[in-house]
Amino acid sequence: MSVLELSRVGASAVLTMNRPAARNALDLELRKAFAAVLPELRDDPDVRAVVLTGAGGHFCAGGDIRAMAAGQGQTDVFEGRSRILNMQRWFDELVDLEKPVIAAVDGVAYGAGLSLALAADYVLASPRATFCAVFARIGYVPDLGGMYLLPRAVGLARAKALAFSARVVDAREALQLGIAHQIAEDKPVLDAAVELAARFEHAPAGALGIIKSVMNRAFESDRHSVYMQEAMAQSLCRESAFHQEAARRFVGKQAPLYQWPQEQP
């Protein structure tokens, strides 16, 4: 059985971290599995959205501390740097994936597991989900993009407070802070995430990919640079087959190709 299971539900790919005995902590095998599968999802045009979740009632407990402790003193300091850089390479594949990514968080999302959740475009939490930038408890700093993504989710002051204190945030507070986007109250969180992913089956994949790519870099770009990206992107979208058909349907007063349910956020 794989430590990272890939399944398909319609046009959605479901990635399940599968180390339940370790609360899906990121060991070397799981990290290698992410590095292998993410380019596959990126290049598959039949995958319109991705759901990321964990097995055994937890999302991800972060790094595998037992493996870290076992390896202390056994590697050169620069090997440790290479290990982090290697993780960042596949993690960037997830952050930059030009498809909607939904994290279905049950149980713990701690440390690097919190970073994995924040890499998603939507974070759906179960009522029992908990989040923690736990790094300071073991004398570490937030990694796997945590110092980049957490301030953008909750604001700089709150991000510092969460990282300094390493305190646990429950699902309700996570929703208030902006870490989570929705709490799945009336159904399992994975079911809610799969339902959300299904809404993108008929979405304009090219347009959504550009939106995500430009917005991911908006905080580092000046206004006029974003304007230029917007102009070039819009010229591409205007010539797309999706737009041509959508415009024809609009003029003909037919049902749209893609429309978000009005009762849903």
N, C-alpha and C positions, 0 to 999 in steps of 0.2 A: 504494500500500500504506500502511495506517494505521500511525502510530507507536505506537498502542495497539490491538492486535487483540482483538476480543471473539468468542469461540466458545462453543458449548454442547456439553456432554457430559452427556446425560441431563438431570437437574435441576440440574446445576452449570454455572456460568459460569466460563470460563477467560479471564483477562485477561493478555495477553502484551505486555510492553514491547518495542517493536520498533525499536530503534536500535542494532543490533549493532555497527556500525562505531565507535560511541561508547560501547560497553559499556552501552547503555541509559541514558546520563546524562539527567537531567531538564532538557530544554530547554523553551522556552516552549510549543512545539507539544504536547509530551508532557504538560505540566502542564494545558494547556487540555483535552486529551483525557480526562484523569482527571476534571476538573471536569464534563465533559459526561456521562460514562458512569456515574459512581457513583450519581447520583439515579435513573437508569434501572434499575440493579440493585436499588436500595433498594425501588423501587415495583413490581417484577415479582414477583408471588406464585409464579410457576413456577420462579424461581431459589431454590434451597434452600441453596446454599453457593457460595462464590467461591474460585477458585484464582488466585493472583497469581504470575506468573513473568516471566522475561526471555528474549529470543531470543539466539542466537549464543553460548551457553555461559556467559553471565553473567546475574546478576540485575539489579543496578543499581549503577553506579559513583558515584551521588550527583549533585550539581549539575554542570552543564556549565561547567567552569572556563574553557574557551576562550571561551564566550559571555560569561562574567563578565568576563574580561580585556578582551575587545573593547569592553565597555560601560563600563569604568572611566572616571570623570570625565565621562561623558556624561549622567548622570541626577542629579537632585536627591536629596539624602540621604533625603527623605521618600518619594520614589518607590521607593527600595530597601525602605523599611519596608512600603509598600503591596504590594510584590512578595511579601514574606514572609507578610504577612497573607492575601493571596489564596491562597497555597499552603496555609496552615493551614486555610482554609475547606473546600477539597475534601479535605484530609487528614483533617479531622474526620469527613467523610462516611464515609471508610474505617474509621476507628477506631470510630465509633459504629454502623456498619452492623449491624443486628440479625439477622445471618445469620453462620454460621461462615465465617471467612476463613482460608485456608491459603496460606502463602507457600512456594513451591517454589524454593529457593535453590541455584543452581549458579554456580560462579565467584564473582565479587566481589559483596558487599553492603557498600558503603562509603558513609560520610557519610549523606546523605539516603536512600540505598539501604538502609542499616542501619535507619533509622527506618521505612521502608516495610515491611521484614521484621517489625520489632517491633510494627507496627500489626496484624499478623495474630494470630489466636487460636492457630494452630499454625504453627511454623516447621520445615519439613522441609528438610534440607540434603543435598547430594551430598557424597561424601567429599572432593571438591576445592573445596568452598565455603570462602570466607574472609570474615571480617567485620571491619570497622574503623571506629571513630569517628574519622575521618581529619582532622577539621576543624582541629585545632591546627597541622597541617603548613602550612596556608596562613593562619594567624592568624585563623581563624574559631571560632565557638562552635557546638556541636551545634544543628541546626535541624530543621525539620519534625517537631517533637515529640520530638526526641532527648533533651532534658534532662528530659522528663517520663517517657518510656517506658523508657529504659535503666536508671535506678535501680530501677524497678519490676520489671524483668526479672532484674537481677543483684544488687541491693542497692546502697545509696548509696556505700559505700567502693569497691566494685569498679567502679561506674560512673565515679566520679571518676578512678580509676586508668586506666581505658580511655580516657577523654576527655583526660586530661593527657598520656598517653604516645602516643596515636594509633597504637598498635601493632596489628599484624594478629593476629587470632585465627582459628585453623583450626577445622575442623568439630568435631573431638574436644573441643577446649577450649570451643567454643561450646555443646556439649551439656552439659558439666560446669558451665558458668556459668549456664545457664538461658536463653541466647539461642535455641538450637535445642532442639526437642523430640524430634527423631528424625533419624538419619542413614540415608538410603536406600542400603543396601549392595548389595542384590541386584537392583535395577532402577533405571531412570532416575528421578530425583527427581520429575519432572513426573508420571510414571505413578503413583508412590506417592501424590502429592498428589491426583490425580484419584480414585484408589481411596478415599482417606480422605474426600474430599468426597462421594462416592457414598453413604457410610453415613448421610448426613443427609437422603436423599431422603424417607424416611418418618418423620423425626423430628417432634416437636411444635414447629413453627416459632415459634408465639407464645410458648411457654414458654422456648425457647432464646433468643429475642430479649430477653425480660425478664431472664433470667439474665445475659446479656452486658451489658445496659444497667446493671443494678444493680451488678454486680461491677466494671465499669469505673470506677464512682464510689465504690467501697467505701472506698478509702484516704482520700478526702476527706470521708467521711460519718461521723458519730458512730454508735455502736452502735444507739441507739434510732431514729434516722432510717432505718437499714437495716431494722430490725424493722418499721417502719411500711410501708416499700416491700414488704417480704416479705409482710406480711399482705394488702395490697391486691392484690399480684400473684397470691397463692394463691387469693384469692376469684375473680379473673378466670379463672384456669386451671381451677378447679373447675367452672365453668359452660361450659367449652369443649367443642366436639364431639369433639375428640381425647380428652379425659379421659373423657367419657361412654362412648365406644366402648372405650377401654382398660380401664375398670372393668368393663364388660360382659364383655369377653374374659377378664379375670382371674377373675371369678366363675364364668364358664362353662368355665374351665380350657382356654382356647384359646390359640394362639400370640399373643404380644404384638405390638402394632403396631410397636414400636420396641425393639430390643435390640442393644446393642453386642456384637460378637464377643468371646467370653470369652478367647480367646487373645491379643487385641490390647490394647495399652495405651490 
